[in-house]
Amino acid sequence: MEQNVLGLTRVDAGGGWLIFKLPPAEIAVHPTDGLGKHEFYFMCDDIEKTLMELTAKGVTISEPISNQRWGRLASIKLPSGADLPIYQPLHPTAYDLEG
């Protein structure tokens, strides 16, 4: 039985290919001396509350909360077995800026 535990609006494009509408997002571009890489994180306002709500819906927390200089980070387990990082930023965000 399919559950929408993240609460995202979605459509089934056929064959089980789900397409999700995402909330407002940000992209961070960081300088590097090495090879570039891409990462995808969900952002939340209160990581303890978010993880508690997800756990109540049956989501497995694969990495507990750790404190980073830029935010509070954890990971949840996706049905595919992959981990999805989720964090509460401690840095300024562009989310609420007009423009």
Secondary structure, 3 states (H helix, E strand, C coil): CCCCCCCCCEEECCCCCEEECCCCCCCCCCCCCCCCCCCCCEECCCHHHHHHHHHHCCCCEEEEEEECCCEEEEEEECCCCCEEEEEEECCCCCCCCCC
